Amino acid sequence: MATIIFLCNGDAEYYTEKRIIPNKDLPEEIKLKFLRNKDYYRTSWSCGNSKFIKVGDRAYFKTSGNIGNYPNGFIAAGHVIAAPKDDQLKRLDRKYSDLSEAYLDVYDNGCFSVYIQIDSIVDFNIPLEQKDLKKLSGFKGVNFNFGGSGCRFDENAAAFLDSEWEKHSLIQQRQKRGSRLVDVFFDQGEACKQNKEYHAAIEAYKSALKVNPKYSKAIYRINICESILKASADKPIIKPPFPDESKLITARKELDKEKFLTFKSYADACEKITVSIARRQGQQKFRQSLLEVYFGRCAITNFDAEAALEAAHIIPYIETENNEPSNGLLLRADLHTLFDLNLITINPETMKVHIHPTLQKTAYRTIEGKEIQVPEDETRRPNKQFLKQRLEQCEWWKNV
């Protein structure tokens, strides 16, 4: 396929869906569309009186007009595509039946326009400058003086132009002075991968490859995600370690007998709720010591609403009668419950949190692998032997 150069006068008007802007503002419009729509930017563009342009041709936009006001060079790249069927010139007028499906308009002055999808853009004032390209050996003898829009670029130098554009657009994208659709899709994949949404990540990486089939980072990430999914599929299904149902039933019956949650009055309700909260938060002295050594913040999440923080024993008090801070963790109430149910555990060697597989598709996935905050005083830090005992109770952890 050929490489076609389309001229872009910065001062000329461009009609967007909602407003009229100068061409020099088009890069900002395209960047926003990339992020919002996660799709190519499609537009018609004048190609002068050129009749040889084909669907699939490489397209580059080059600054033109009063170039004394702007650096002279390339600002966007993409491909020529088929125009919508109902708009194709060859379907509307038999006189143009020999034209490709890319053509969609002919103007009174005999100029045509073709349909283009743009996949990368840089700001108008920082193009890939042709004066710099002329210094490179790959462009020796190449003519950069295009008589109008829709001219062919030297086919012997087309690959060099692609290579230099790849480098230039990547640099500008990293500095927020440009955007590449391939990176929009790749970043989307990275976010999904970070959230362990591996199927969605693979789809995003594949979208990046549709833009650039040689994008090696996307290929590598797809292989990683597929390996993780395969490993997960090969793991045995692990049932969550909930307490024995018969014990829960017995405990509920005891509560019913006590009528603890049956209130005679508003005052009675307040009193019983206060008692319930106090029981859950832990013994006052033990809780206070943990609040002090953890500076009133959850060891896992850094959550700092004191009323929602609870004193969790690593080894139950009934087994050790140990109320030292080294046998405790200050945890947010919901995490305390999960810790007691052995649905989350802490590796004593790394002090990192691990969650049960059944929590991987929940909001709790964000704490997987997170290192807990520990007290500055080493004597008050969580006892590693106690943490090891709790870790060994979590059979599921061995398969994670």
C-alpha positions in Angstrom: 0.0 0.0 0.0 1.1 3.6 -0.7 1.8 6.3 1.9 -0.3 9.4 1.2 0.4 12.9 2.5 -2.6 15.1 3.5 -1.9 18.8 4.1 -3.3 20.5 7.2 -3.4 24.3 7.3 -3.4 25.4 10.9 -5.5 28.5 10.3 -8.2 26.8 8.2 -11.6 25.8 9.7 -12.5 22.3 10.8 -16.1 21.3 11.4 -16.5 19.0 14.4 -19.8 17.4 15.4 -20.6 20.4 17.6 -18.5 23.3 16.6 -16.0 24.9 14.3 -12.4 25.0 15.3 -9.1 25.9 13.5 -7.1 23.0 12.3 -4.4 23.8 14.8 -6.8 22.8 17.6 -7.6 19.5 16.0 -5.0 17.5 18.0 -6.6 18.4 21.3 -10.0 17.3 19.9 -8.6 14.0 18.8 -6.8 13.3 22.1 -10.1 13.8 24.0 -11.9 11.5 21.6 -9.3 8.8 22.0 -9.7 8.9 25.8 -13.5 9.2 25.8 -14.5 6.8 23.0 -11.4 4.5 22.9 -11.7 4.4 19.2 -10.1 5.8 16.1 -10.8 9.3 15.1 -12.6 9.2 11.7 -12.8 12.1 9.4 -13.1 13.1 5.7 -10.1 15.1 4.3 -9.4 16.9 1.0 -7.0 15.0 -1.3 -6.9 17.5 -4.1 -7.5 16.0 -7.5 -5.8 12.7 -6.6 -7.8 9.7 -7.9 -5.4 6.9 -7.1 -5.9 6.6 -3.3 -6.9 3.2 -2.0 -8.5 1.8 1.1 -5.6 0.7 3.4 -3.1 3.3 2.3 -1.0 4.8 5.1 -2.1 8.4 5.8 0.1 11.2 7.3 -1.1 14.7 8.0 1.5 17.5 7.4 1.3 21.1 8.4 0.9 23.6 5.6 -0.3 27.2 4.9 1.6 30.0 6.6 4.2 27.7 8.1 6.1 30.7 9.3 3.8 30.6 12.3 4.3 26.9 13.0 7.1 24.3 12.7 6.8 22.4 9.4 6.3 18.6 9.7 4.0 15.7 10.4 1.3 15.9 13.1 -0.9 12.8 12.7 -1.0 9.3 11.2 -3.5 6.7 10.4 -5.0 4.8 7.4 -7.4 5.5 4.5 -10.6 3.5 5.1 -13.8 2.9 3.2 -16.4 5.7 3.5 -19.9 4.8 4.8 -21.6 3.0 1.9 -24.4 5.6 1.5 -21.7 8.3 1.1 -19.3 6.6 -1.3 -18.9 8.7 -4.4 -18.7 5.7 -6.7 -22.2 4.6 -5.5 -23.6 8.1 -5.9 -22.3 8.9 -9.3 -21.4 6.4 -12.0 -18.9 8.9 -13.4 -16.7 8.0 -10.5 -17.2 4.2 -10.5 -13.4 3.7 -11.0 -12.6 5.5 -7.7 -12.0 3.4 -4.5 -14.5 3.1 -1.7 -12.5 5.7 0.2 -13.9 8.7 -1.8 -17.0 10.4 -0.5 -17.1 14.0 -1.9 -16.2 16.0 -4.9 -16.1 19.8 -4.7 -17.0 22.5 -7.3 -13.2 23.1 -8.0 -12.8 19.4 -8.9 -11.1 18.4 -5.6 -12.0 15.2 -3.8 -12.1 14.0 -0.2 -11.4 10.6 1.2 -12.2 9.0 4.5 -9.4 8.5 7.0 -9.1 7.0 10.5 -6.4 8.6 12.7 -4.6 6.5 15.3 -1.9 8.8 16.6 -1.5 12.6 17.0 0.9 15.2 18.4 0.3 18.8 19.2 0.3 21.1 16.2 3.3 23.1 17.4 5.6 20.0 17.9 5.4 18.0 14.7 7.9 15.5 13.4 9.8 18.2 11.6 10.8 17.6 8.0 14.1 19.6 8.4 15.2 17.0 11.0 14.2 14.1 8.7 16.2 15.6 5.8 19.3 15.1 7.9 18.8 11.4 8.2 20.3 9.0 5.7 17.0 7.2 5.2 15.5 10.3 3.6 18.4 11.2 1.3 17.1 12.6 -1.9 13.4 12.5 -0.7 11.2 15.3 -2.0 9.3 17.0 0.9 7.7 19.6 -1.3 4.2 18.4 -1.9 2.2 20.3 -4.5 -1.1 19.7 -2.7 -3.0 17.4 -0.4 -3.2 13.7 -1.5 0.3 13.3 -2.8 2.3 10.0 -2.7 5.3 9.9 -0.4 8.5 8.3 -1.7 7.9 4.5 -1.3 11.6 3.9 -0.6 11.5 6.1 2.5 8.0 5.2 3.8 9.3 2.6 6.3 11.8 5.2 7.7 8.9 7.7 8.1 6.9 5.1 10.0 9.9 4.4 12.3 10.6 8.1 13.0 6.9 8.8 13.6 6.7 5.9 16.0 9.6 7.3 18.1 8.4 10.9 17.9 4.7 10.2 18.8 5.7 7.9 21.7 7.9 10.7 23.2 5.2 13.3 22.9 2.5 10.9 24.3 4.6 10.4 27.4 4.9 14.1 27.8 1.1 14.6 27.4 1.7 16.5 24.1 0.2 13.8 21.9 -1.8 10.6 22.1 -1.6 7.2 20.5 -4.7 4.9 20.4 -2.4 1.9 20.8 -1.4 3.3 24.2 -4.9 4.1 25.2 -5.9 0.4 24.8 -2.6 -0.8 26.4 -3.2 1.4 29.5 -6.8 0.1 29.7 -5.4 -3.4 29.7 -2.9 -2.5 32.4 -5.7 -1.2 34.6 -7.7 -4.3 34.1 -4.7 -6.5 34.8 -3.9 -4.5 38.0 -7.5 -5.3 39.1 -7.0 -9.0 38.2 -9.7 -8.7 35.5 -7.6 -10.8 33.2 -10.2 -11.5 30.5 -10.9 -7.8 30.1 -7.2 -7.1 30.1 -6.6 -9.5 27.2 -9.4 -7.9 25.2 -7.9 -4.5 25.7 -4.4 -5.7 24.7 -5.9 -7.3 21.6 -7.4 -4.0 20.7 -4.0 -2.4 20.9 -2.7 -5.1 18.5 -5.4 -4.2 16.0 -3.9 -0.7 15.9 -0.3 -2.0 15.8 0.1 -5.8 15.2 3.8 -5.6 16.1 3.3 -4.0 19.6 5.4 -6.4 21.5 4.4 -5.2 25.0 0.8 -6.1 24.3 1.8 -9.5 23.0 3.8 -10.1 26.2 1.0 -9.0 28.5 -1.5 -11.3 26.7 0.8 -14.2 27.3 1.1 -13.3 31.0 -2.7 -13.0 31.5 -3.4 -16.3 29.7 -0.8 -18.0 31.9 -2.4 -16.7 35.0 -5.9 -17.8 33.8 -4.6 -21.2 32.9 -2.9 -21.6 36.3 -6.2 -20.5 38.1 -8.2 -23.0 36.1 -5.9 -25.8 37.1 -6.2 -25.0 40.8 -8.6 -27.1 42.8 -11.9 -25.4 43.9 -11.5 -24.3 47.5 -14.5 -23.9 49.7 -14.3 -20.9 52.0 -13.4 -21.8 55.6 -16.7 -20.6 57.1 -17.4 -21.8 60.7 -19.2 -25.1 61.2 -22.9 -24.4 60.3 -24.1 -26.4 63.4 -22.0 -24.2 65.7 -23.5 -21.1 64.0 -27.0 -22.4 64.5 -26.3 -23.1 68.2 -24.9 -19.6 68.7 -27.9 -18.1 67.0 -30.3 -20.1 69.3 -28.4 -18.9 72.4 -28.8 -15.3 71.2 -32.5 -15.9 70.6 -32.9 -17.3 74.2 -31.1 -14.3 75.6 -33.3 -12.0 73.4 -30.3 -9.8 73.2 -31.5 -8.1 70.0 -35.1 -7.7 71.3 -35.5 -4.1 72.5 -38.0 -3.0 75.1 -37.4 0.7 74.5 -35.2 3.2 72.7 -32.9 3.4 75.7 -32.7 -0.4 75.9 -31.8 -0.5 72.2 -29.0 2.1 72.7 -27.6 0.2 75.6 -27.6 -3.2 73.9 -26.1 -1.8 70.7 -23.4 -0.1 72.7 -22.6 -3.4 74.4 -22.5 -5.2 71.1 -20.1 -2.7 69.6 -17.9 -2.8 72.7 -17.7 -6.6 72.5 -16.7 -6.4 68.9 -14.2 -3.6 69.3 -12.3 -5.6 71.9 -11.2 -5.2 75.5 -10.7 -1.5 76.3 -7.1 -1.7 77.4 -6.1 -4.0 74.6 -7.8 -1.8 72.0 -6.4 1.4 73.4 -2.8 0.0 73.2 -3.4 -1.0 69.5 -4.9 2.5 68.8 -1.7 4.0 70.2 0.9 1.8 68.4 -0.9 2.0 65.1 -1.6 5.7 65.4 -5.4 5.2 65.1 -5.2 3.6 61.6 -6.1 0.2 60.2 -3.0 -1.9 59.8 -4.1 -2.9 56.3 -5.9 0.0 54.7 -4.7 3.0 56.8 -8.4 3.7 57.5 -8.6 6.3 60.3 -12.2 6.4 61.5 -11.6 5.3 65.1 -15.2 4.2 65.7 -14.9 1.6 62.9 -11.6 0.2 64.1 -11.4 -3.0 66.1 -8.8 -4.8 68.2 -8.2 -8.2 66.6 -6.4 -11.0 68.4 -4.0 -12.9 66.2 -4.3 -15.9 68.5 -7.6 -15.9 70.4 -7.3 -14.6 74.0 -9.0 -17.7 75.3 -6.1 -19.8 74.1 -3.2 -17.6 75.2 -4.6 -15.0 77.7 -2.3 -12.7 75.8 -3.4 -9.1 75.4 0.0 -7.7 74.4 0.0 -5.6 71.2 2.2 -8.2 69.6 -0.8 -10.5 69.6 -3.0 -8.0 68.0 -3.8 -6.0 64.9 -5.9 -2.9 64.6 -8.3 -3.6 61.8 -11.3 -2.0 60.2 -14.4 -3.9 61.3 -15.1 -5.7 58.1 -11.5 -6.8 57.8 -11.6 -8.1 61.4 -14.5 -10.3 60.5 -12.7 -11.7 57.4 -9.5 -12.2 59.5 -11.5 -14.2 62.1 -13.0 -16.3 59.3 -9.6 -17.0 57.9 -10.6 -15.4 54.6 -7.6 -13.1 54.8 -4.2 -13.9 56.2 -0.8 -12.3 56.6 2.5 -13.8 55.6 4.8 -13.4 58.6 8.0 -13.2 56.4 6.8 -10.5 54.0 4.0 -9.0 56.2 1.8 -9.0 53.1 -1.9 -9.6 53.0 -3.4 -12.5 51.0 -7.1 -13.1 50.4 -9.1 -16.2 49.9 -9.9 -17.0 46.2 -13.6 -16.3 46.7 -12.7 -12.7 47.4 -10.7 -12.2 44.3 -13.6 -10.9 42.3 -14.8 -8.5 45.0 -13.6 -5.1 46.0 -11.3 -6.7 48.5 -8.9 -7.7 45.6 -7.2 -4.4 46.1 -5.6 -5.5 49.4 -4.1 -8.7 47.9 -0.3 -8.4 48.3 -0.5 -5.2 50.3 2.1 -4.9 53.0 0.6 -4.1 56.4 1.7 -1.1 58.5 3.6 -2.2 61.7 4.4 -0.3 64.9 7.7 1.5 65.1 8.5 -0.3 68.4 9.7 -3.8 67.3 8.5 -5.4 70.6 4.9 -4.3 69.7 5.0 -5.6 66.2 2.8 -8.6 65.3 4.5 -11.8 66.6 5.7 -13.7 63.5 5.1 -17.1 65.2 1.5 -16.2 65.9 1.0 -15.0 62.3 2.5 -18.3 61.1 0.0 -20.2 63.2 -2.8 -18.3 61.6 -1.4 -18.7 58.2 -1.2 -22.5 58.6 -4.9 -22.6 59.4 -5.6 -21.2 55.9 -5.3 -24.4 53.8 -6.3 -22.3 50.7 -3.2 -20.2 51.0 -0.9 -23.0 49.9 -2.7 -23.1 46.5 -2.6 -19.3 45.9 
